[in-house]
Amino acid sequence: MLYNYLLSLVRTLAPILAGWLITQALRLGVHLDSTVLVSLETSAFAGAYYLVFRWAELHISPRFGWLLGYAAPPQYKEPQPTSLG
């Protein structure tokens, strides 16, 4: 269960982190205006919101899941082994 929880966090935060890294790379040669800064702040807030309520859903009450759009956390099936023959 902990693995699935960590996997869900990684799958949510990876795009946010990628966007932030791309923005930082562009920052070396591009002036950051207020629109870009608002976009970064929005991404950071969205990531923090998800982390807080996903943690609360797991450790306090499943009812916190409604603040993430659905009351049940994602269920990942175990991968089925495939034969190569």
C-alpha positions as CSV (number, residue, x, y, z in Angstrom):
1,M,0.0,0.0,0.0
2,L,2.8,2.4,0.8
3,Y,4.3,1.7,-2.6
4,N,1.1,2.7,-4.3
5,Y,0.9,5.9,-2.2
6,L,4.4,6.9,-3.2
7,L,3.7,6.0,-6.8
8,S,0.7,8.3,-6.9
9,L,2.7,11.1,-5.4
10,V,5.5,10.7,-8.0
11,R,3.0,10.5,-10.8
12,T,1.4,13.8,-9.7
13,L,4.6,15.7,-8.8
14,A,6.7,14.7,-11.8
15,P,5.0,16.9,-14.3
16,I,5.1,19.8,-11.9
17,L,8.8,19.3,-11.3
18,A,9.4,19.0,-15.0
19,G,7.6,22.2,-15.7
20,W,9.6,24.0,-13.0
21,L,12.9,22.7,-14.3
22,I,12.1,23.7,-17.8
23,T,11.2,27.2,-16.6
24,Q,14.4,27.4,-14.7
25,A,16.4,26.4,-17.8
26,L,14.6,29.1,-19.8
27,R,15.3,31.6,-17.1
28,L,18.9,31.7,-18.1
29,G,18.1,33.4,-21.3
30,V,14.5,34.6,-21.0
31,H,13.1,37.3,-18.8
32,L,10.5,36.0,-16.4
33,D,7.5,38.2,-16.4
34,S,4.6,38.1,-13.9
35,T,2.7,35.6,-16.0
36,V,5.4,33.0,-15.7
37,L,5.8,33.6,-12.0
38,V,2.1,33.2,-11.4
39,S,2.3,29.9,-13.3
40,L,5.1,28.7,-11.1
41,E,3.2,29.7,-8.0
42,T,0.1,27.9,-9.2
43,S,2.1,24.7,-9.9
44,A,3.7,24.9,-6.4
45,F,0.3,25.5,-4.7
46,A,-1.3,22.6,-6.7
47,G,1.5,20.2,-5.7
48,A,1.3,21.3,-2.0
49,Y,-2.5,20.9,-2.0
50,Y,-2.3,17.4,-3.4
51,L,0.4,16.4,-0.9
52,V,-1.5,17.7,2.1
53,F,-4.8,16.1,1.2
54,R,-3.4,12.9,-0.1
55,W,-1.5,12.5,3.2
56,A,-4.7,13.4,5.2
57,E,-6.7,10.9,3.2
58,L,-4.2,8.1,4.1
59,H,-3.5,9.0,7.7
60,I,-6.5,10.8,9.1
61,S,-9.7,9.9,7.2
62,P,-10.6,8.7,3.7
63,R,-13.2,11.5,3.6
64,F,-10.3,13.9,2.7
65,G,-10.3,12.2,-0.7
66,W,-13.3,14.3,-1.7
67,L,-11.1,17.3,-1.7
68,L,-9.1,15.6,-4.4
69,G,-12.1,14.9,-6.6
70,Y,-13.0,11.4,-5.5
71,A,-13.3,9.8,-2.0
72,A,-11.3,6.7,-2.8
73,P,-7.5,6.6,-3.4
74,P,-6.3,5.1,-6.7
75,Q,-6.0,1.3,-6.7
76,Y,-3.1,0.0,-8.8
77,K,-3.2,-3.7,-9.9
78,E,-0.1,-5.8,-9.5
79,P,1.5,-6.3,-12.9
80,Q,0.8,-9.6,-14.5
81,P,4.0,-11.6,-15.4
82,T,4.3,-12.1,-19.2
83,S,5.9,-15.0,-20.8
84,L,8.3,-14.5,-23.7
85,G,7.6,-17.9,-25.2
